[in-house]
């Protein structure tokens, strides 16, 4: 048996709604899952009994290929590091039992782990969380401090100076609306779109995303900020009146969701991307991971889901909050059934975004008026608009603010950096988009076709990909770009994203795949990085041509 990863889960997660210790293990040839899990469970129970955690909930999540499993248990929030040691010890005992080697000494490890628990425990924080819960207040805890409440209704103290319960002004603290957004594609766009609508409604809003932390339109931290650590930093901002959290799969699996409760969740879609990490091997499992945020929505909130995503639509989801479904067509079976049972749905009908409840219909705005939809040529952004409109309406934001936000967002490249950015440079149209998976690139085919119809020239595509994609996936991505019928392709290296591959390996695989998709070898060039790829494309292009740059990661000026 091989230990793949061991870590703390600090918030609601795939297994439980509470903190836990978890580890993923891989079985060696000849090992049976039942034997490994039985040995682990027996050892874990013995250690939990010894340290006073006998009532802890245990869990096992077998991998779909039966070659490994996730093993863990619920643990006190103030002893999670020690809890991972308990889990690792039990795994080591199971490994020794399977291999018939010497078992780690029990008494010595009990003393070691008990000392670790005692050193880590913070009964004052446990009492604070419990007391705050009686006031309906969340508590954020990390190395940056302890926060009671959220945003403009919060107060933060250093970890070493947490006041006594009697000195905490619970009555003056409170929460703010929090929306969680996830999905394979569209997360960042929907997050930015919602913050625009909050701003139109006169609220100081903020967001976290893969591009950073933004408060009231100001970038306060750059980089990938789609995990719980960045969410806590945002939720501590005392000027904040509303928060929209892009919530990525990686953060949910590594640590769980940042809050026990939120007001609304948007699940845009789920498709094949990042499979194989943390034992998540199927699209259905990935959908369950992303649905963690929906499990956290307050019963008085709402969960908005994309019906055009099969991985979402085919599941009989059960959440505490009401479900609202959206689709690009009114006759989608999921939409029809949901409306038949009295639910709410959003769809496109006769060129308009429509809200439906039972037999009632309300046209909100025409698709042609959405800047980001490019006259309907960007159907993925029409779907994003449906999800955004459903969330904003469900939260009670003013109709005027919603319509203005839906229509105006995307008119300027700075509205949605990295997503359908368009520039006219010396008669050449340059399009930048972070399309980096199959669904994302498929969504660009119609967009590219529509933009090409407006021009007289040729198309050059610049594309690069991280090394953690399989050869098969790289080939499939190149095939999607081949469907755009480019006249020229520039395959670029991503030197900061080799991820186990050798230099030049990914470009070589992509070059071969482009040739298989019909691009002549003479029409394919290679570039060492994104900046030089764009320089090559601009040198090749002539007035009337179009440059499309996909999986664009560098956020520095490119020209």
VEXDREN-2710 file (C-alpha; in Angstrom, 1 decimal):
% VEXDREN-2710
k/r/px/py/pz
1/UNK/0.0/0.0/0.0
2/UNK/1.3/3.5/-0.9
3/UNK/0.3/6.7/0.9
4/UNK/-0.5/9.2/-1.8
5/UNK/-1.5/12.2/0.3
6/UNK/-2.5/13.1/3.9
7/UNK/-4.1/16.4/4.9
8/UNK/-6.6/18.4/6.9
9/UNK/-10.1/19.2/5.8
10/UNK/-11.0/22.4/7.5
11/UNK/-14.6/22.8/6.2
12/UNK/-17.5/21.0/4.6
13/UNK/-16.1/18.4/2.2
14/UNK/-17.0/15.4/0.0
15/UNK/-17.3/13.1/2.9
16/UNK/-18.6/15.2/5.8
17/UNK/-20.0/18.6/6.7
18/UNK/-17.3/19.0/9.4
19/UNK/-13.5/19.1/9.7
20/UNK/-11.7/15.9/9.2
21/UNK/-8.4/14.2/8.5
22/UNK/-8.1/12.4/5.2
23/UNK/-5.6/10.4/3.3
24/UNK/-5.6/8.8/-0.1
25/UNK/-3.8/5.4/-0.5
26/UNK/-3.0/3.2/-3.5
27/UNK/-3.2/-0.5/-3.2
28/UNK/-0.2/-2.6/-4.4
29/UNK/-0.7/-5.6/-6.7
30/UNK/-2.1/-8.5/-4.8
31/UNK/-3.6/-6.4/-2.0
32/UNK/-7.3/-6.5/-1.6
33/UNK/-9.3/-3.4/-0.6
34/UNK/-11.3/-5.3/2.1
35/UNK/-8.1/-6.4/3.8
36/UNK/-6.4/-3.0/3.7
37/UNK/-9.5/-1.2/4.9
38/UNK/-10.1/-3.7/7.7
39/UNK/-6.6/-3.4/9.1
40/UNK/-6.8/0.4/8.9
41/UNK/-10.1/0.5/10.6
42/UNK/-9.0/-1.7/13.4
43/UNK/-5.8/0.3/14.0
44/UNK/-7.7/3.6/13.7
45/UNK/-10.3/2.5/16.2
46/UNK/-7.7/1.4/18.7
47/UNK/-5.9/4.8/18.5
48/UNK/-9.1/6.9/18.6
49/UNK/-10.1/5.0/21.7
50/UNK/-6.7/5.7/23.3
51/UNK/-6.8/9.5/22.7
52/UNK/-10.4/10.0/23.6
53/UNK/-12.0/10.3/20.2
54/UNK/-14.0/7.1/20.2
55/UNK/-17.1/8.7/18.8
56/UNK/-15.4/10.1/15.7
57/UNK/-17.2/9.4/12.4
58/UNK/-15.0/7.2/10.1
59/UNK/-15.3/7.2/6.3
60/UNK/-14.0/5.2/3.3
61/UNK/-14.3/6.4/-0.3
62/UNK/-13.1/3.7/-2.7
63/UNK/-11.7/4.8/-6.0
64/UNK/-13.7/4.0/-9.1
65/UNK/-11.0/1.8/-10.4
66/UNK/-10.7/-0.1/-7.1
67/UNK/-7.0/0.5/-7.0
68/UNK/-7.1/2.8/-4.0
69/UNK/-9.3/4.6/-1.5
70/UNK/-9.7/7.8/0.6
71/UNK/-9.6/7.0/4.3
72/UNK/-10.4/9.4/7.2
73/UNK/-12.4/10.5/10.1
74/UNK/-14.1/13.6/11.6
75/UNK/-11.7/15.4/13.9
76/UNK/-11.8/18.4/16.3
77/UNK/-11.1/21.7/14.5
78/UNK/-8.3/22.5/17.0
79/UNK/-6.5/19.2/16.6
80/UNK/-6.5/18.6/12.8
81/UNK/-2.7/18.3/12.5
82/UNK/-2.6/15.7/15.2
83/UNK/-5.6/14.0/13.6
84/UNK/-3.6/13.5/10.4
85/UNK/-0.9/11.8/12.4
86/UNK/-3.5/9.4/13.8
87/UNK/-4.7/8.6/10.3
88/UNK/-1.1/8.1/9.0
89/UNK/-0.3/5.8/12.0
90/UNK/-3.3/3.7/11.3
91/UNK/-2.3/3.4/7.6
92/UNK/1.2/2.5/8.6
93/UNK/-0.2/-0.3/10.8
94/UNK/-2.3/-1.6/8.0
95/UNK/0.6/-1.5/5.6
96/UNK/2.7/-3.5/8.1
97/UNK/0.0/-6.0/8.6
98/UNK/-0.5/-6.6/4.9
99/UNK/3.2/-6.9/4.4
100/UNK/3.6/-9.0/7.5
101/UNK/6.3/-6.8/8.9
102/UNK/6.8/-5.2/12.3
103/UNK/3.9/-3.1/13.4
104/UNK/4.6/0.5/14.7
105/UNK/4.7/0.4/18.5
106/UNK/1.3/1.4/19.9
107/UNK/2.2/2.7/23.4
108/UNK/5.0/5.0/22.1
109/UNK/2.8/6.4/19.4
110/UNK/-0.1/7.0/21.8
111/UNK/2.1/9.1/23.9
112/UNK/3.5/11.0/20.9
113/UNK/0.0/11.7/19.4
114/UNK/-1.5/12.6/22.8
115/UNK/1.3/15.2/23.3
116/UNK/0.6/16.6/19.8
117/UNK/-3.1/16.9/20.5
118/UNK/-2.4/18.7/23.8
119/UNK/0.0/21.1/22.1
120/UNK/-2.4/21.9/19.3
121/UNK/-5.7/22.2/21.3
122/UNK/-7.4/25.6/21.6
123/UNK/-10.5/25.2/23.8
124/UNK/-11.0/28.9/23.7
125/UNK/-11.5/28.7/19.9
126/UNK/-13.8/25.7/20.2
127/UNK/-16.0/27.6/22.7
128/UNK/-15.9/30.7/20.5
129/UNK/-17.2/28.8/17.5
130/UNK/-19.9/27.2/19.5
131/UNK/-21.0/30.5/21.0
132/UNK/-20.9/32.3/17.7
133/UNK/-23.1/29.5/16.2
134/UNK/-25.9/30.4/18.7
135/UNK/-25.9/33.9/17.3
136/UNK/-25.9/32.6/13.7
137/UNK/-22.4/33.8/13.1
138/UNK/-19.6/32.0/11.2
139/UNK/-16.0/32.0/12.5
140/UNK/-13.0/32.2/10.3
141/UNK/-9.7/30.7/11.7
142/UNK/-6.3/30.6/10.3
143/UNK/-2.8/31.9/10.9
144/UNK/-4.0/35.4/10.0
145/UNK/-6.3/35.5/13.0
146/UNK/-9.8/34.7/14.2
147/UNK/-12.8/36.5/12.6
148/UNK/-16.4/36.5/13.9
149/UNK/-19.0/37.5/11.3
150/UNK/-18.4/38.4/7.7
151/UNK/-17.3/41.5/5.8
152/UNK/-18.7/44.8/7.0
153/UNK/-20.2/43.0/10.0
154/UNK/-17.1/41.2/11.2
155/UNK/-14.3/41.7/13.7
156/UNK/-10.9/40.0/13.6
157/UNK/-8.4/39.3/16.4
158/UNK/-4.8/37.9/16.3
159/UNK/-4.7/34.2/17.2
160/UNK/-2.8/34.9/20.4
161/UNK/-5.1/37.7/21.6
162/UNK/-8.6/36.2/21.3
163/UNK/-10.8/38.0/23.9
164/UNK/-13.0/36.2/26.4
165/UNK/-16.5/35.4/25.2
166/UNK/-18.0/38.1/27.4
167/UNK/-15.9/40.7/25.6
168/UNK/-16.9/39.8/22.1
169/UNK/-19.7/42.1/20.8
170/UNK/-21.8/39.4/19.2
171/UNK/-24.9/41.7/19.0
172/UNK/-23.1/44.1/16.7
173/UNK/-21.7/41.4/14.4
174/UNK/-23.4/39.8/11.4
175/UNK/-23.1/38.3/8.0
176/UNK/-23.3/39.4/4.4
177/UNK/-24.7/37.7/1.3
178/UNK/-22.2/35.1/0.1
179/UNK/-22.5/33.3/-3.3
180/UNK/-20.3/30.4/-4.2
181/UNK/-19.7/29.7/-7.9
182/UNK/-18.2/26.5/-9.4
183/UNK/-18.2/24.4/-12.5
184/UNK/-15.7/23.2/-15.1
185/UNK/-16.2/26.3/-17.3
186/UNK/-17.6/29.7/-16.7
187/UNK/-16.7/30.1/-13.0
188/UNK/-14.6/33.3/-13.3
189/UNK/-16.9/34.9/-15.9
190/UNK/-20.0/34.3/-13.7
191/UNK/-18.1/35.5/-10.6
192/UNK/-17.2/38.8/-12.2
193/UNK/-20.6/39.2/-13.7
194/UNK/-22.3/38.8/-10.4
195/UNK/-20.0/41.3/-8.7
196/UNK/-20.9/43.8/-11.5
197/UNK/-24.6/43.4/-10.7
198/UNK/-24.0/43.8/-6.9
199/UNK/-22.1/47.0/-7.7
200/UNK/-25.0/48.2/-9.9
201/UNK/-27.3/47.6/-6.9
202/UNK/-25.1/49.9/-4.8
203/UNK/-23.4/47.3/-2.8
204/UNK/-19.7/47.2/-2.1
205/UNK/-18.9/43.7/-3.4
206/UNK/-15.8/41.6/-3.7
207/UNK/-14.8/38.3/-5.3
208/UNK/-12.2/35.6/-5.3
209/UNK/-11.2/33.9/-8.5
210/UNK/-8.4/32.2/-10.4
211/UNK/-7.2/35.7/-11.2
212/UNK/-7.1/37.2/-7.8
213/UNK/-9.1/38.9/-5.0
214/UNK/-11.0/42.0/-6.0
215/UNK/-12.8/44.4/-3.7
216/UNK/-15.0/47.2/-5.1
217/UNK/-13.2/46.9/-8.4
218/UNK/-9.7/47.0/-6.9
219/UNK/-7.4/44.1/-7.3
220/UNK/-5.9/43.5/-3.9
221/UNK/-4.2/40.2/-4.5
222/UNK/-3.1/38.7/-7.8
223/UNK/-2.8/35.0/-8.7
224/UNK/-5.0/31.9/-8.3
225/UNK/-7.3/32.8/-5.4
226/UNK/-10.0/30.2/-5.8
227/UNK/-9.4/28.3/-2.6
228/UNK/-10.6/28.8/1.0
229/UNK/-7.5/30.7/2.2
230/UNK/-8.2/33.5/-0.3
231/UNK/-11.9/33.4/0.5
232/UNK/-11.1/34.0/4.2
233/UNK/-9.0/37.0/3.3
234/UNK/-11.8/38.5/1.2
235/UNK/-14.5/37.8/3.9
236/UNK/-12.5/39.7/6.4
237/UNK/-12.6/42.9/4.5
238/UNK/-14.7/45.3/6.6
239/UNK/-15.9/47.3/3.7
240/UNK/-17.5/44.3/2.1
241/UNK/-21.3/44.1/1.7
242/UNK/-21.5/41.1/-0.6
243/UNK/-19.1/38.4/-1.6
244/UNK/-18.9/36.1/-4.7
245/UNK/-16.5/33.2/-4.3
246/UNK/-15.2/31.2/-7.2
247/UNK/-14.7/27.8/-5.7
248/UNK/-12.4/25.5/-7.5
249/UNK/-12.4/21.7/-7.3
250/UNK/-8.8/21.7/-6.0
251/UNK/-9.6/23.8/-2.9
252/UNK/-12.7/21.7/-2.1
253/UNK/-10.7/18.5/-2.2
254/UNK/-7.6/19.9/-0.4
255/UNK/-9.4/21.7/2.4
256/UNK/-13.2/21.8/1.9
257/UNK/-15.5/24.8/1.6
258/UNK/-14.6/27.9/3.6
259/UNK/-18.0/28.3/5.4
260/UNK/-20.5/26.0/6.9
261/UNK/-23.3/28.0/5.2
262/UNK/-23.7/30.4/2.3
263/UNK/-26.7/32.1/0.6
264/UNK/-26.6/30.8/-2.9
265/UNK/-24.6/28.4/-5.1
266/UNK/-24.1/28.4/-8.9
267/UNK/-23.0/25.2/-10.6
268/UNK/-22.4/26.1/-14.2
269/UNK/-21.5/22.7/-15.7
270/UNK/-19.3/19.7/-15.1
271/UNK/-17.2/17.9/-17.8
272/UNK/-14.0/15.9/-18.1
273/UNK/-11.2/18.0/-16.7
274/UNK/-8.6/17.3/-13.9
275/UNK/-9.7/13.8/-13.4
276/UNK/-7.4/11.4/-11.5
277/UNK/-6.4/13.8/-8.7
278/UNK/-7.3/12.9/-5.1
279/UNK/-8.9/9.7/-6.4
280/UNK/-11.6/11.5/-8.4
281/UNK/-11.7/9.5/-11.5
282/UNK/-15.2/10.0/-13.1
283/UNK/-17.2/13.0/-14.2
284/UNK/-20.0/11.9/-11.8
285/UNK/-17.5/12.0/-8.9
286/UNK/-16.3/15.4/-10.0
287/UNK/-19.9/16.6/-10.0
288/UNK/-20.3/15.5/-6.4
289/UNK/-17.2/17.4/-5.5
290/UNK/-18.5/20.6/-7.0
291/UNK/-21.9/20.0/-5.4
292/UNK/-20.2/20.5/-2.0
293/UNK/-21.1/24.2/-2.2
294/UNK/-24.7/23.4/-2.9
295/UNK/-24.8/21.3/0.2
296/UNK/-23.8/24.4/2.2
297/UNK/-26.6/26.7/1.0
298/UNK/-29.0/27.8/3.6
299/UNK/-32.5/26.4/3.3
300/UNK/-33.8/29.9/2.6
301/UNK/-31.3/30.4/-0.2
302/UNK/-31.1/28.8/-3.7
303/UNK/-29.0/26.4/-5.7
304/UNK/-28.7/27.2/-9.5
305/UNK/-27.7/24.4/-11.8
306/UNK/-27.0/24.1/-15.5
307/UNK/-29.3/21.6/-17.1
308/UNK/-27.3/21.4/-20.3
309/UNK/-24.6/19.7/-18.4
310/UNK/-25.4/16.0/-18.4
311/UNK/-23.4/15.3/-15.3
312/UNK/-25.6/17.7/-13.4
313/UNK/-28.9/17.1/-15.1
314/UNK/-29.0/13.3/-14.7
315/UNK/-28.5/13.3/-11.0
316/UNK/-31.4/13.3/-8.5
317/UNK/-29.8/16.0/-6.3
318/UNK/-31.0/16.6/-2.7
319/UNK/-30.1/19.9/-1.1
320/UNK/-31.6/21.8/1.8
321/UNK/-32.2/24.8/-0.5
322/UNK/-34.6/25.0/-3.5
323/UNK/-33.1/24.2/-6.9
324/UNK/-33.3/26.5/-9.9
325/UNK/-32.4/25.0/-13.3
326/UNK/-31.3/26.8/-16.5
327/UNK/-30.9/25.8/-20.1
328/UNK/-30.3/27.2/-23.5
329/UNK/-33.7/25.8/-24.6
330/UNK/-37.1/25.7/-23.0
331/UNK/-37.9/22.1/-24.0
332/UNK/-35.1/20.5/-22.1
333/UNK/-36.5/17.5/-20.3
334/UNK/-35.0/18.6/-16.9
335/UNK/-36.6/22.1/-17.4
336/UNK/-40.0/20.7/-18.3
337/UNK/-40.1/18.3/-15.4
338/UNK/-38.9/21.0/-12.9
339/UNK/-41.6/23.4/-14.1
340/UNK/-44.2/20.7/-14.0
341/UNK/-43.5/20.2/-10.3
342/UNK/-43.8/23.9/-9.5
343/UNK/-40.1/24.8/-9.6
344/UNK/-38.3/27.8/-11.1
345/UNK/-36.3/27.6/-14.3
346/UNK/-34.5/30.0/-16.7
347/UNK/-34.0/29.5/-20.4
348/UNK/-33.8/31.2/-23.8
349/UNK/-37.0/31.5/-25.7
350/UNK/-37.7/33.6/-28.8
351/UNK/-34.3/35.3/-28.4
352/UNK/-34.9/36.4/-24.8
353/UNK/-33.7/35.3/-21.4
354/UNK/-36.8/34.0/-19.6
355/UNK/-37.7/33.3/-16.0
356/UNK/-40.3/30.6/-15.6
357/UNK/-42.2/29.5/-12.5
358/UNK/-44.9/27.0/-13.0
359/UNK/-47.0/28.4/-15.9
360/UNK/-45.7/31.9/-15.5
361/UNK/-43.1/33.4/-17.9
362/UNK/-41.2/36.6/-17.6
363/UNK/-38.8/37.8/-20.3
364/UNK/-35.9/39.7/-18.7
365/UNK/-33.7/40.8/-21.5
366/UNK/-32.9/40.0/-25.1
367/UNK/-29.9/37.9/-25.9
368/UNK/-28.9/40.4/-28.6
369/UNK/-28.5/43.0/-25.9
370/UNK/-25.8/41.0/-24.0
371/UNK/-22.4/42.3/-24.9
372/UNK/-20.7/39.1/-23.8
373/UNK/-22.9/36.9/-25.9
374/UNK/-21.7/38.5/-29.2
375/UNK/-25.1/38.5/-30.8
376/UNK/-25.6/34.9/-29.7
377/UNK/-22.4/33.6/-31.2
378/UNK/-21.1/32.8/-27.7
379/UNK/-23.7/30.3/-26.5
380/UNK/-21.6/29.5/-23.5
381/UNK/-21.9/33.1/-22.3
382/UNK/-25.6/33.0/-22.9
383/UNK/-25.7/30.0/-20.5
384/UNK/-23.5/32.0/-18.0
385/UNK/-26.0/34.9/-18.2
386/UNK/-28.9/32.6/-17.4
387/UNK/-27.1/31.3/-14.3
388/UNK/-26.1/34.8/-13.2
389/UNK/-29.6/36.2/-13.7
390/UNK/-31.1/33.3/-11.7
391/UNK/-28.8/34.0/-8.8
392/UNK/-29.2/37.7/-8.8
393/UNK/-32.9/37.5/-9.0
394/UNK/-33.1/34.9/-6.3
395/UNK/-31.1/37.1/-4.0
396/UNK/-33.6/39.9/-4.5
397/UNK/-31.3/42.4/-6.3
398/UNK/-33.2/45.1/-8.2
399/UNK/-34.3/44.2/-11.7
400/UNK/-32.8/47.4/-13.2
401/UNK/-29.4/46.5/-11.7
402/UNK/-29.6/43.0/-13.1
403/UNK/-30.6/44.0/-16.6
404/UNK/-27.9/46.7/-16.8
405/UNK/-25.3/44.3/-15.5
406/UNK/-26.3/41.6/-18.0
407/UNK/-26.2/44.0/-20.9
408/UNK/-23.1/46.1/-20.2
409/UNK/-20.7/43.5/-18.8
410/UNK/-18.1/42.6/-21.4
411/UNK/-18.2/45.8/-23.5
412/UNK/-14.7/46.6/-22.3
413/UNK/-11.8/44.0/-22.4
414/UNK/-11.0/44.9/-18.7
415/UNK/-14.4/43.7/-17.6
416/UNK/-13.5/40.0/-18.1
417/UNK/-9.7/39.7/-18.5
418/UNK/-8.6/36.4/-20.2
419/UNK/-12.1/35.6/-21.3
420/UNK/-13.0/36.6/-24.9
421/UNK/-10.8/39.7/-24.7
422/UNK/-10.9/41.3/-28.2
423/UNK/-8.4/43.9/-29.5
424/UNK/-8.0/45.5/-32.9
425/UNK/-4.3/46.0/-33.6
426/UNK/-3.2/47.4/-37.0
427/UNK/-6.2/45.9/-38.7
428/UNK/-5.7/42.5/-37.1
429/UNK/-8.3/41.2/-34.6
430/UNK/-6.7/39.6/-31.5
431/UNK/-8.9/37.3/-29.3
432/UNK/-7.6/36.1/-26.0
433/UNK/-9.4/33.4/-24.0
434/UNK/-8.5/31.0/-21.2
435/UNK/-10.2/28.0/-23.0
436/UNK/-8.2/25.1/-21.7
437/UNK/-10.4/22.0/-21.8
438/UNK/-12.6/20.3/-24.3
439/UNK/-15.9/22.1/-23.4
440/UNK/-14.1/25.4/-23.2
441/UNK/-12.6/25.0/-26.7
442/UNK/-15.9/23.7/-28.2
443/UNK/-17.5/26.8/-26.9
444/UNK/-15.0/28.9/-28.9
445/UNK/-15.7/27.3/-32.3
446/UNK/-18.9/29.2/-33.0
447/UNK/-17.4/32.4/-31.6
448/UNK/-14.4/32.1/-33.9
449/UNK/-16.6/31.3/-36.9
450/UNK/-18.8/34.4/-36.2
451/UNK/-15.8/36.7/-35.8
452/UNK/-14.3/35.4/-39.0
453/UNK/-17.4/36.1/-40.9
454/UNK/-16.9/39.8/-40.1
455/UNK/-13.4/39.7/-41.6
456/UNK/-11.8/39.0/-45.0
457/UNK/-8.6/37.3/-43.9
458/UNK/-7.0/34.3/-42.4
459/UNK/-6.9/32.7/-38.9
460/UNK/-3.8/32.0/-36.8
461/UNK/-4.2/30.1/-33.5
462/UNK/-1.7/30.2/-30.6
463/UNK/-2.1/27.3/-28.2
464/UNK/-0.2/25.8/-25.3
465/UNK/-1.1/23.4/-22.5
466/UNK/0.2/22.3/-19.1
467/UNK/2.0/18.9/-18.9
468/UNK/-0.4/17.3/-16.5
469/UNK/-2.8/16.4/-19.4
470/UNK/-2.6/13.0/-20.9
471/UNK/-1.4/12.4/-24.5
472/UNK/-5.0/11.5/-25.4
473/UNK/-6.4/14.7/-23.9
474/UNK/-3.7/16.8/-25.7
475/UNK/-4.7/15.2/-28.9
476/UNK/-8.4/15.9/-28.3
477/UNK/-7.7/19.5/-27.5
478/UNK/-5.8/20.0/-30.7
479/UNK/-8.6/18.3/-32.7
480/UNK/-11.1/20.9/-31.3
481/UNK/-8.9/23.7/-32.5
482/UNK/-8.5/21.9/-35.8
483/UNK/-12.3/22.2/-36.2
484/UNK/-11.8/26.0/-36.3
485/UNK/-9.9/25.4/-39.6
486/UNK/-6.9/27.6/-38.8
487/UNK/-4.6/28.7/-41.6
488/UNK/-1.7/28.7/-39.2
489/UNK/-1.0/27.3/-35.7
490/UNK/1.7/28.3/-33.3
491/UNK/2.3/25.7/-30.6
492/UNK/3.8/27.3/-27.5
493/UNK/5.6/25.8/-24.5
494/UNK/4.4/26.7/-21.0
495/UNK/7.8/26.6/-19.2
496/UNK/6.2/27.2/-15.8
497/UNK/3.7/24.4/-16.3
498/UNK/5.7/21.4/-17.4
499/UNK/4.3/19.4/-14.5
500/UNK/6.5/16.3/-15.0
501/UNK/7.0/16.6/-18.7
502/UNK/10.3/17.4/-20.4
503/UNK/10.9/20.7/-22.3
504/UNK/9.5/20.4/-25.7
505/UNK/7.5/17.3/-25.0
506/UNK/4.0/18.8/-24.9
507/UNK/4.6/21.0/-28.1
508/UNK/5.7/17.8/-29.9
509/UNK/2.6/16.0/-29.0
510/UNK/0.4/18.9/-30.0
511/UNK/2.2/19.4/-33.3
512/UNK/1.6/15.8/-34.2
513/UNK/-2.1/16.1/-33.2
514/UNK/-2.6/19.2/-35.2
515/UNK/-1.2/17.4/-38.3
516/UNK/-3.6/14.6/-37.7
517/UNK/-6.5/17.1/-37.5
518/UNK/-5.6/18.4/-41.0
519/UNK/-3.2/21.3/-40.3
520/UNK/-0.3/21.0/-42.8
521/UNK/3.1/20.6/-41.1
522/UNK/4.4/23.7/-42.9
523/UNK/1.6/25.7/-41.3
524/UNK/2.7/24.8/-37.7
525/UNK/5.4/26.8/-35.8
526/UNK/6.6/26.4/-32.2
527/UNK/7.4/29.1/-29.7
528/UNK/9.2/28.9/-26.3
529/UNK/6.6/31.0/-24.4
530/UNK/3.4/33.0/-24.7
531/UNK/5.0/36.3/-25.4
532/UNK/7.1/35.1/-28.3
533/UNK/4.1/33.2/-29.7
534/UNK/2.0/36.4/-29.9
535/UNK/5.0/38.2/-31.5
536/UNK/5.2/35.4/-34.1
537/UNK/1.5/35.6/-34.7
538/UNK/1.5/39.3/-35.2
539/UNK/4.5/39.1/-37.6
540/UNK/2.6/36.5/-39.6
541/UNK/-0.8/38.2/-39.6
542/UNK/-1.9/40.9/-42.1
543/UNK/-4.7/43.4/-42.0
544/UNK/-8.0/41.6/-42.1
545/UNK/-6.6/38.5/-40.3
546/UNK/-7.5/37.2/-36.9
547/UNK/-5.3/35.9/-34.1
548/UNK/-6.8/33.6/-31.5
549/UNK/-4.8/32.9/-28.3
550/UNK/-6.2/30.0/-26.1
551/UNK/-5.2/28.9/-22.7
552/UNK/-3.7/32.3/-22.2
553/UNK/-2.0/32.4/-18.8
554/UNK/0.4/35.4/-18.7
555/UNK/-1.3/38.5/-17.3
556/UNK/1.5/40.9/-18.4
557/UNK/1.2/43.2/-21.5
558/UNK/1.7/41.2/-24.6
559/UNK/2.2/44.0/-27.1
END
